[in-house]
Amino acid sequence: MRVTRPVSWLTAARKAFEDFPEGAREIVLDALSVAAEGGKAGIAKPMKGLGSGVFEVALPFRGNAFRVVYAVQIGEDLWVIHAFQKKSTHGIKTPKHEIDLVKDRLKRLKEMLR
């Protein structure tokens, strides 16, 4: 039997996520549920350069692009680290400032959970 891990949110990620359109939130929550049960949703992919266990949900929704970054190897919970609407017009690559923010939040979360 699979054990569903609790999903915990960094406050800033939760606030940003709440600004997503309702339909986008529902799709992302479904993807997080799959991850909490030990799977990986089709719209989730590993984030390169951030170590193993860090994934990004990439959701095109009504002409916009939404991203949610979560980590599965920090403590017992699945941690949602960052949520944002991608504004870049330069392809699918996640902007550097968003990656830097994720790195900083991961570092602080690991320190907090020690």
Buried (B, 14 or more C-beta within 10 A) or exposed (E): EEEEBEBBBBEBBEEBBEEBEEEBBEBBBEBBBBBBEEEBBEBBEEBEEBEEBBBBBBBEBEEEBBBBBBBBEBBEBBBBBBBBBBEEEEEEEBBEEBBEBBBEBBEEBEEEEE
